[in-house]
Amino acid sequence: VQLQASGGGLVQAGGSLRLSCAASARTLSGYARGWFRQAPGKEREFVSAIDWSGGRTYYSDSVKGRFTISRDNAKNTVYLQMNSLKPEDTAVYYCAAGRGVDYSDLRMYNYWGQGTQVTVSS
């Protein structure tokens, strides 16, 4: 299974980006999907997650109210709409898939994408 993240780029503070993460196979049935990010010199941190049905979503406090996660299971794709971006959102964003309920714990995730760079200028 491969996860392909896309949609990153350079944006000014206050702007928006939409990240996508497409899965290569349908074997992700029943898997939760998550987004994490890693800034230079920092550990990878949880951003957002969504359960298999799409009925439950989870966000870190730092992005709550600004980011929205969604998924289209027919397309095996998960999205992260990022609004009101701040310079502190600058990081490489990784998508992931896993089974479990510890959505903010990166150890729950079995599959990871390659990452997409998001840079927010002030």
Secondary structure, 3 states (H helix, E strand, C coil): CCEEEECCEEEECCCCEEEEEEECCHHHCCCEEEEEEECCCCCCEEEEEECCCCCCEEECCCCCCCEEEEEEHHHCEEEEEECCCCHHHCEEEEEEEECCCCCCCHHHEEEEECCEEEEEEC
